[in-house]
Amino acid sequence: MATLEQLREAISGILQDSSFSTTDLDKRINLAVQTIAAGVKLPDQGWLTPPLPDLFSIETKDTVADQAWLEMPDDYHRGLERVTGESLWGVRPPRGGDFYSFDLFMRQAHDKKLAAQGQVYIACLRGRRLYYQGVPASPETLSLSYFRKPETMTEDSSVPEGITDHLQERLIVNYVCGKIFGAMIEDGETSRKEGTQYHMMEFYGAVEEMLLFIPDTTAPFNVPGDNDLAERP
């Protein structure tokens, strides 16, 4: 497991440039972890890497009386997977979509002003706001399943969250070095081109290996009509 201090020293050893301060390197290291957790687009691929399983979180939030939305928890990052509340019929995403299909949500909302009263039975995320219908007259507790942000590393002994141990150095060191050398090329130091290519190639290779450690948790396909069981009658 790589600590913040070890990652910083590995990067400094490659850069051989004293102009990069500890604060600057720590900022870049934390940005690398956040970027990996947010999803990486591999070359020639049109999709982002999936969420990191170790960052899965379940938190509760109360609705606000007579309000059709709530703010997601501060540590929400991506991948809202499930919403549960007090309704006997459950809280579902829009039919035919997921918790990010806002257009479908608006089409299926009984009241287009989102003012329908009752227990929450359908929800959808837009930005950092979770919109829902119905609207409880008194606060209702919703349970939210999502992937949170990795903690910012501040101590030398801090370790990056969510990234499998044996790939931490390969992913983070190569990402930071590749970005730094790439910035130097933009500043006119063309001799750094090979360094940029090498480190980004190593980074993407580590990302592909990381994908092998992320299990496929896709739910089985349900035949048409199954989703209707979760609908409000």
N, C-alpha and C positions, 0 to 999 in steps of 0.2 A: 504494500500500500504506500503510495507516494504522498509525502507531506508537502505543504506549501513551501517550506524551506528547500526540500529536495528538488521540487519542480523549478523553483527560482534559480537554484545553483546549476541545474542542468541547462537551462536556457542561457544563463550568463556564460557558461562554458562554451556554448556554441557561438554566441554573438561576439564574444571577446570585445565588448564595447562598454566602457565604464560610464558612458553618458546615460545609460538606462538605469534609473534609480530603483531601489527596492519597491517603493510605492508604485512606480510605473509598471514594473513587472508583475506585481501582485494584482494590479487592476486588469492587466491583460490576461493573466491566468484565470481570474474569476470570470472574465468575459468569455473565455474559451469554454469553461464549464457550462455557463449559461447557454451558450450557442449550441453546444452538443445536446443539452437537455431539451432545448427548444426544437431541435430537429435539423439535420444536415441534409442538404440536397446533393446527392452524389452526381458527378459528371455524367451527362447523357441520361439522367433519370429525371422524371417529372414529379417525383414525390419526395416527401421528407421522411427521414428515419423516424420510427415510432417512439413514443414516450419511453423513458427509462423506468423499468418496473419498480425499482427501489424508491422512486419518488411518488408512488401512489399514496394518496391521502384521502381520508374520509372525515369531513368536518360538518358541523351543523350550523345553520343560520336561521334566525327567525324572520318571517315575513313582517312587513310593516302594515299596520291596519289600514285598509282601504287604499293600498298601493299595489300596483301590478308588477312590480319588479323589486329586486334586491341586489346589492353590490356583492360580487363574489369575494371570498376571503382574500386577504392581502397576498397570501402565498400562492394563489392560483396561477398556474402557468399555461397548461394546455390539457386537452383530452378529457373534457367533462363526459363521464361515461354513464352515470346513473344519478337520478334524483328521486328521493322517496319522501313522502309526507304522511299525512293522516288519512287521506282518502282511501276508502276500501278498494277503489279501482286502480290505485297506483298513480304515479306521475310519469307520464310517457312523453317522449319527443313527438314531434309532428309525424303523422303517418307518412311513410315513404321517404323519411329523412332521419336526421339525428338531432342532437341537442344544439346544432349550429345552423339548422335549416330555417332561418328566420322567415323567409318568404312563405314557406309552407305553414309555419306557425300562424302567421297573420291570416292566411287563407282559411285555416281551420278554426280560428278563434270565433266563438259564437258572437261575441260583441267586438266589433272592429275598433272600438275605443278602449278595449281591454278593461272594461268595467264590470264584467259579469261576476256576481258575488258567489261565494261558496268555497269549498275546499279546493286546494290546488290539484288539478288533474292533468295539465299539460304545461310544459315549460320549454324555453329555448334561450340560448345565450346569444347576446349581441354585444360585442366589446367586452366590458367587464360587468355588464348588467344581465342578470337572469330574469327574463320576463316570464310571466305565468298567468294562467287562468285556471279556476276562478280566483277571485280575490277574497281572502278571508276577512271577516269583519273584525276579528281579533287575531293577534299573532299566532302563526302556525310554524312549527319547527320543521325545516326541511333538512334532510341529510344529503350531502353532495359528495360524490365520488369523482376525483380528478387527480391530475398529476401536478405537484407543487414545484415551486422554484427551488433549486439547490441553495443551501445556505452559503452566504458569502464567507470565504475563508479570510480570517484576520490574524490568526496566530500561526507562528512557524510550524506548530504541530498539527494544524488543521489539515483535514484530508478532503478531497473532492467527493461530493455526494452523488450517488446514483451510477457512477461509472465503475465497471468491473475492475478489480484491483490490478490485474496484469496488463491492462490496456491504458491505465491512467497516464503514465508518462508518455507513451507513444502518441496518444491522442492530443494531450494538452501541450507538450513541448513542441511537437511538430506543427500544431496549429499556430501557436504563438510565433515561432521562428519563421514559419512560412509567411505570415502576415507582416511581420517586421521587415523581412527581406523584400517582400513585394512592395512595401511602402518606400524602401530605399531605391528600388528600380524607378518608381514614379518620380523620385527626387533626382534622377539622373545617374545613379550608381548601377550601371548595366552589368557590372561584374557579379552582382547578386542574383542574376537570373537563374543560374543553375541551382543555387541554394534554395530559392523559392520553389522551383519545380520539384526538387528532391523532397523538401519537407512537406509540401502539399500532397505529393504522391504517397508519402509515408502516412500522412494523416488519413487520406481517403482509404488506404489499405487497412488501417486500424479500424476505421468506421465499418468497413465491410465485415471485418472479423467480429466487431461488437454486435452486429446484427444477428450473428449466429447464437449469441447468448440471450437474445430477447425472444421469449416464447411467444408463439402465436396464440392469442387468447380470444380470437374471433368466435363469436357465438354461432351455433349451427343455424343454417337458413331455415326460417319458418315458412310454411306454405301460406299463401294468401288467406287472410282471415284471422290468423292467429293473433295479430296485433290488435284486432278489434276487441279481444278479451280485456284489454287494458283501458278501453275507451269508457268514458262516462256515458251511461245510458241516456 
